[in-house]
């Protein structure tokens, strides 16, 4: 960036140099964050704005944006602010104040409460429901604000988003699938996508396999991708000394009919399968 080429850095001792480097790096990290959370946010219905005019404290006010995207401002009256950023609103109000009221007004606008942008959180969230976003948000932020994902969650998160086709008024729904393991455990930044106003975010409940009989910890276990019979038994603590390993059965419902299948250790399990490990007769 050209601006950095003009900065003259004084000679510092090692301690001060380290401190200066840390501060400079923090500044670089904070600038994009501030832009994402504040400058890019477009005001809408329900947002609370705090307006101040330099050297005119009597004009300071807090006002909530109406459903029509309007606010009432002292002297000016009604002003349309829908889909404008705080900076754009400040410039617009300054121009209105300058039109016969104040000379060279300096107007500051701060968003005191974010109310206009909402997403719907469905499925295996600790606190599902309608969530109001404070400014522009990422997927990780809205997951955190919904209390996180439950232990029964599946491996994939789905975002349903309404988009307008270019050059038309026609709207289409698109589905974005996110691998939760990459997002939550792998720290994949590409999976931490921006969340938009009106998105519906859904995490389905995981499917389970039920392991019974001669295993150390019989019970229900979440099915993960590529889960085999052997892996299911391993997750259940492994075989007991009495287990008849090669007589393990899969009880599976097919077309609403319960069928018993001789299991191979490398067979993939299906949702709601029952693995039955019998006891040896001798």
C-alpha positions as CSV (number, residue, x, y, z in Angstrom):
1,X,0.0,0.0,0.0
2,X,1.4,3.4,-1.0
3,X,0.5,5.0,2.4
4,X,3.0,2.8,4.2
5,X,5.8,3.8,1.9
6,X,5.5,7.3,3.3
7,X,5.8,6.3,6.9
8,X,9.2,7.1,8.5
9,X,10.0,4.6,11.2
10,X,12.4,5.9,13.9
11,X,15.3,3.8,15.2
12,X,14.1,2.0,18.4
13,X,15.8,-0.2,20.9
14,X,14.7,-3.9,20.8
15,X,12.0,-3.7,23.5
16,X,10.4,-0.6,21.9
17,X,10.7,-2.1,18.5
18,X,8.9,-5.3,19.5
19,X,6.1,-3.2,21.2
20,X,5.8,-1.0,18.1
21,X,5.6,-4.0,15.9
22,X,2.8,-5.5,18.0
23,X,0.8,-2.3,18.1
24,X,1.2,-1.9,14.3
25,X,0.1,-5.5,13.7
26,X,-2.9,-5.0,16.0
27,X,-3.9,-1.9,14.1
28,X,-3.7,-3.7,10.8
29,X,-5.9,-6.5,12.2
30,X,-8.4,-4.1,13.8
31,X,-9.0,-1.9,10.7
32,X,-10.7,-4.6,8.6
33,X,-12.7,-5.7,11.7
34,X,-14.0,-2.2,12.2
35,X,-14.9,-1.9,8.6
36,X,-16.7,-5.2,8.6
37,X,-18.7,-4.5,11.8
38,X,-19.4,-0.7,11.4
39,X,-18.7,1.1,8.2
40,X,-20.3,-1.5,5.9
41,X,-23.4,-2.0,8.0
42,X,-26.6,-0.7,6.4
43,X,-29.2,0.7,8.8
44,X,-32.7,-0.7,8.8
45,X,-35.9,-1.2,10.7
46,X,-35.5,-1.1,14.5
47,X,-31.9,0.1,14.6
48,X,-31.3,2.8,17.3
49,X,-29.2,5.7,16.2
50,X,-27.3,8.1,18.4
51,X,-26.9,11.4,16.6
52,X,-24.7,14.3,17.7
53,X,-23.9,17.7,16.1
54,X,-20.6,19.3,17.0
55,X,-21.0,22.4,19.1
56,X,-24.8,22.0,19.2
57,X,-25.6,19.7,22.2
58,X,-29.2,20.6,22.0
59,X,-29.5,18.7,18.7
60,X,-28.1,15.5,20.2
61,X,-30.7,12.8,20.0
62,X,-31.4,9.0,20.0
63,X,-33.9,7.8,17.5
64,X,-35.1,4.4,16.3
65,X,-35.5,3.7,12.6
66,X,-39.1,3.1,11.6
67,X,-40.5,0.3,9.6
68,X,-40.4,2.6,6.6
69,X,-36.7,3.3,7.1
70,X,-37.2,6.8,8.4
71,X,-36.1,8.8,11.5
72,X,-37.2,12.1,13.1
73,X,-34.4,14.7,13.6
74,X,-34.6,18.0,15.5
75,X,-34.9,21.0,13.0
76,X,-34.8,18.7,10.0
77,X,-37.8,16.6,10.7
78,X,-38.2,13.3,8.8
79,X,-35.3,11.8,7.0
80,X,-35.0,8.5,5.1
81,X,-32.0,6.5,6.2
82,X,-32.9,2.9,5.2
83,X,-29.9,1.0,3.7
84,X,-27.4,3.8,4.5
85,X,-24.3,3.3,6.6
86,X,-23.7,5.4,9.7
87,X,-21.2,7.5,7.8
88,X,-23.6,8.1,4.9
89,X,-26.3,9.1,7.3
90,X,-24.0,11.6,8.9
91,X,-23.2,13.2,5.5
92,X,-26.9,13.3,4.6
93,X,-27.9,15.0,7.9
94,X,-25.0,17.4,7.6
95,X,-26.3,18.5,4.2
96,X,-29.9,18.9,5.5
97,X,-28.7,20.9,8.5
98,X,-26.6,23.1,6.2
99,X,-29.7,23.8,4.1
100,X,-30.8,26.9,6.0
101,X,-30.1,25.8,9.6
102,X,-26.4,25.5,10.5
103,X,-23.1,26.7,9.0
104,X,-20.7,23.9,8.2
105,X,-22.3,21.3,10.5
106,X,-20.4,18.3,11.7
107,X,-22.7,15.4,12.3
108,X,-21.7,12.1,14.0
109,X,-23.9,9.0,13.9
110,X,-23.4,5.9,16.1
111,X,-25.5,2.8,15.9
112,X,-26.5,2.2,19.6
113,X,-28.5,-0.9,18.9
114,X,-28.6,-3.3,16.0
115,X,-32.1,-4.6,15.3
116,X,-32.8,-4.7,11.6
117,X,-30.8,-7.8,10.5
118,X,-32.0,-11.2,11.6
119,X,-31.2,-14.8,10.9
120,X,-33.2,-17.9,11.9
121,X,-31.3,-20.6,13.8
122,X,-32.9,-24.1,13.5
123,X,-32.1,-27.6,14.6
124,X,-29.3,-28.5,17.0
125,X,-28.4,-25.2,18.5
126,X,-28.4,-24.7,22.2
127,X,-30.7,-21.6,21.7
128,X,-32.5,-22.0,18.4
129,X,-34.8,-19.2,17.2
130,X,-34.7,-15.8,15.6
131,X,-31.3,-14.1,16.2
132,X,-30.6,-10.4,15.8
133,X,-27.2,-9.6,14.3
134,X,-25.0,-6.8,15.6
135,X,-23.6,-5.5,12.4
136,X,-22.1,-7.8,9.8
137,X,-21.5,-11.3,11.2
138,X,-19.8,-14.5,10.3
139,X,-21.1,-18.0,10.8
140,X,-18.9,-18.6,13.9
141,X,-20.3,-15.4,15.5
142,X,-24.0,-16.4,15.1
143,X,-23.2,-20.0,16.2
144,X,-21.6,-18.5,19.4
145,X,-24.6,-16.1,19.9
146,X,-26.9,-19.1,19.7
147,X,-25.1,-20.8,22.5
148,X,-23.2,-23.2,20.3
149,X,-24.1,-26.5,18.7
150,X,-25.4,-29.5,20.8
151,X,-23.6,-32.8,21.1
152,X,-26.3,-34.5,19.0
153,X,-25.6,-32.3,15.9
154,X,-24.8,-33.9,12.6
155,X,-21.7,-33.2,10.6
156,X,-23.1,-30.7,8.1
157,X,-24.7,-27.2,8.6
158,X,-27.0,-25.8,5.9
159,X,-27.6,-22.1,5.1
160,X,-30.7,-21.3,3.1
161,X,-30.3,-18.0,1.4
162,X,-32.7,-16.0,-0.7
163,X,-31.0,-14.3,-3.7
164,X,-32.2,-12.0,-6.5
165,X,-31.3,-13.0,-10.0
166,X,-29.2,-10.4,-11.7
167,X,-31.3,-7.9,-13.7
168,X,-34.6,-9.3,-12.5
169,X,-37.0,-9.2,-9.5
170,X,-37.1,-13.0,-9.4
171,X,-35.8,-14.6,-6.1
172,X,-34.3,-18.0,-5.8
173,X,-33.3,-20.0,-2.7
174,X,-29.8,-21.4,-2.6
175,X,-28.4,-23.9,-0.1
176,X,-24.9,-23.6,1.2
177,X,-23.5,-26.7,2.9
178,X,-20.8,-26.3,5.6
179,X,-18.6,-29.1,7.0
180,X,-18.9,-28.5,10.8
181,X,-15.7,-30.5,11.5
182,X,-13.7,-28.2,9.3
183,X,-15.3,-25.2,10.7
184,X,-15.2,-26.0,14.5
185,X,-12.2,-28.3,14.7
186,X,-10.1,-27.6,11.7
187,X,-10.3,-23.8,11.9
188,X,-11.0,-23.6,8.2
189,X,-11.4,-19.8,7.5
190,X,-13.2,-20.6,4.2
191,X,-15.9,-22.4,6.1
192,X,-16.5,-19.3,8.3
193,X,-18.6,-17.6,5.7
194,X,-20.4,-14.2,6.1
195,X,-24.1,-14.5,7.3
196,X,-26.6,-12.3,5.6
197,X,-29.9,-10.8,6.7
198,X,-32.8,-13.3,6.2
199,X,-30.6,-16.4,6.2
200,X,-32.0,-19.6,7.7
201,X,-29.3,-21.7,9.3
202,X,-30.1,-25.4,10.0
203,X,-28.1,-28.1,11.8
204,X,-29.9,-31.5,11.6
205,X,-29.7,-34.0,14.3
206,X,-27.1,-36.7,13.8
207,X,-28.1,-40.2,12.9
208,X,-27.2,-42.9,15.5
209,X,-26.2,-46.6,15.5
210,X,-27.2,-48.7,18.5
211,X,-24.6,-51.2,19.7
212,X,-25.8,-54.0,22.0
213,X,-24.7,-57.3,23.4
214,X,-21.1,-58.3,24.2
215,X,-19.4,-54.9,24.0
216,X,-18.0,-53.0,27.0
217,X,-20.2,-49.9,26.6
218,X,-23.5,-50.7,24.9
219,X,-25.5,-47.7,23.8
220,X,-26.3,-45.2,21.0
221,X,-23.4,-43.6,19.1
222,X,-23.3,-40.8,16.6
223,X,-22.7,-41.9,13.0
224,X,-19.8,-40.1,11.4
225,X,-18.8,-40.3,7.8
226,X,-17.4,-43.7,6.9
227,X,-18.3,-45.3,10.2
228,X,-18.0,-49.1,9.9
229,X,-19.2,-52.0,12.1
230,X,-15.7,-52.4,13.5
231,X,-15.3,-48.7,14.3
232,X,-18.7,-48.7,15.9
233,X,-17.7,-51.5,18.2
234,X,-14.4,-49.8,19.0
235,X,-16.3,-46.6,19.9
236,X,-18.5,-48.8,22.2
237,X,-15.4,-49.9,24.1
238,X,-14.6,-53.0,22.0
239,X,-15.6,-56.6,22.4
240,X,-15.9,-58.3,25.8
241,X,-14.0,-61.6,26.4
242,X,-17.4,-63.4,25.9
243,X,-18.1,-61.9,22.4
244,X,-18.8,-64.1,19.5
245,X,-17.2,-61.7,17.0
246,X,-17.9,-63.4,13.7
247,X,-21.5,-63.8,14.6
248,X,-22.2,-60.0,14.9
249,X,-25.5,-59.1,13.3
250,X,-26.9,-55.9,11.8
251,X,-30.6,-55.4,12.4
252,X,-31.8,-52.9,9.8
253,X,-35.2,-51.6,8.7
254,X,-35.6,-51.8,4.9
255,X,-38.9,-50.6,3.4
256,X,-40.4,-50.7,6.9
257,X,-39.4,-54.4,7.3
258,X,-36.9,-55.3,9.9
259,X,-34.1,-57.5,8.5
260,X,-31.1,-59.3,10.1
261,X,-27.9,-59.2,8.2
262,X,-24.6,-61.0,8.9
263,X,-22.2,-58.2,9.6
264,X,-18.7,-57.8,8.1
265,X,-16.3,-55.7,10.1
266,X,-15.8,-53.3,7.2
267,X,-19.5,-52.9,6.4
268,X,-20.7,-49.3,6.7
269,X,-23.4,-48.7,9.2
270,X,-26.7,-47.0,8.4
271,X,-28.9,-44.6,10.4
272,X,-30.8,-46.5,13.2
273,X,-28.9,-49.7,12.6
274,X,-28.7,-52.1,15.6
275,X,-25.4,-54.0,16.0
276,X,-25.9,-57.1,18.0
277,X,-22.9,-58.9,19.3
278,X,-23.9,-62.3,20.8
279,X,-22.2,-64.3,23.6
280,X,-20.2,-67.3,22.7
281,X,-21.7,-70.6,23.6
282,X,-18.4,-72.2,24.6
